[in-house]
């Protein structure tokens, strides 16, 4: 894999994380949580290390309304904590 392919993959997974946070309605909470830069960075790391990118993209495309992310989501605990702040 070339470095460019790696960067494209990282960007695609980061976009999935952003879409998931929006779909779950916690994107605003993520931006205002204490130490939000570090929390966001760790969430991005978890998403980038996940092996379900294709599944996640399909889930995001096909799911209209959901109370929680799919079971394989490595950020589900974070999402639940952010949902409790609403």
FENMO-V138078 format. One line per field, one symbol per residue. phi: phi as a letter, one per 40 degrees, with the letter a starting at -180 (. if undefined). psi: psi as a letter, one per 40 degrees, with the letter a starting at -180 (. if undefined). burial: 1 if it has 16 or more other ideal C-beta (glycine too) atoms within 10 Angstrom, else 0. Layout:
phi = ???
psi = ???
burial = ???
//
This chain:
phi = .cccccccccccccccccccccdcgbcccccbcdfdccccccccccccccbbdcdcccdcccccaacaccdcccbcccdccccccc
psi = hidddddddddddddddddddddefeddddeeihfdddddddddddddeiefdddddddddehdhidiiideheeddddddddee.
burial = 00000000000010011111101101001100100000110011011101010001001100000000100011110110010000
//
